[in-house]
């Protein structure tokens, strides 16, 4: 029985983080663990009460890269 049950792998979708995700995937397979991938992004510099939040969410979704 493996002690590793859950793995959290943060990524910013850079080349370096892709290696980290591949490592996490191999670890998941080896230990039959649950893998959660957390996409890290830089927030917008300024949001005021009049900002179009739907547009903001759309921009973030457009930046998300599927592995």
C-alpha positions in Angstrom: 0.0 0.0 0.0 1.4 3.3 -1.1 1.6 6.3 1.2 1.1 8.7 -1.7 -2.6 9.1 -2.3 -2.9 12.7 -3.7 -0.6 14.8 -5.8 -0.8 18.5 -6.4 1.1 19.8 -9.4 1.2 23.5 -10.0 2.0 24.8 -13.5 2.3 28.0 -15.4 2.5 26.1 -18.7 6.2 26.9 -19.2 8.6 24.4 -20.6 10.0 23.7 -17.2 6.6 23.1 -15.6 5.7 20.6 -18.4 8.6 18.4 -17.1 7.1 18.7 -13.6 3.7 17.6 -14.9 5.2 14.6 -16.7 6.9 13.7 -13.4 3.6 14.0 -11.5 1.8 11.9 -14.1 4.4 9.1 -13.7 4.2 9.3 -9.9 0.4 9.1 -10.2 0.6 6.0 -12.3 3.2 4.4 -10.0 1.2 5.0 -6.8 -2.3 4.9 -8.3 -2.8 8.3 -6.7 -5.2 11.2 -7.5 -3.5 14.0 -9.5 -4.7 17.6 -9.3 -3.1 20.1 -11.7 -3.3 23.7 -10.6 -2.8 26.3 -13.3 -1.1 29.4 -12.1 -1.5 32.7 -13.9 -0.6 36.3 -13.3 -3.7 38.3 -12.3 -4.6 41.5 -14.2 -2.9 44.6 -12.8 -6.1 46.4 -12.0 -9.7 45.5 -11.6 -12.3 48.0 -10.5 -16.0 47.6 -9.7 -16.9 48.5 -13.3 -14.7 45.9 -15.0 -16.3 43.3 -17.2 -15.6 40.2 -15.2 -17.0 37.9 -17.9 -14.4 39.3 -20.3 -11.7 38.7 -17.6 -12.8 35.0 -17.2 -12.8 34.6 -21.0 -9.2 35.9 -21.2 -8.1 33.5 -18.4 -9.8 30.6 -20.1 -8.2 31.5 -23.4 -4.8 31.4 -21.8 -5.3 27.9 -20.3 -3.4 25.2 -22.1 -4.6 21.6 -22.0 -2.0 18.9 -21.6 
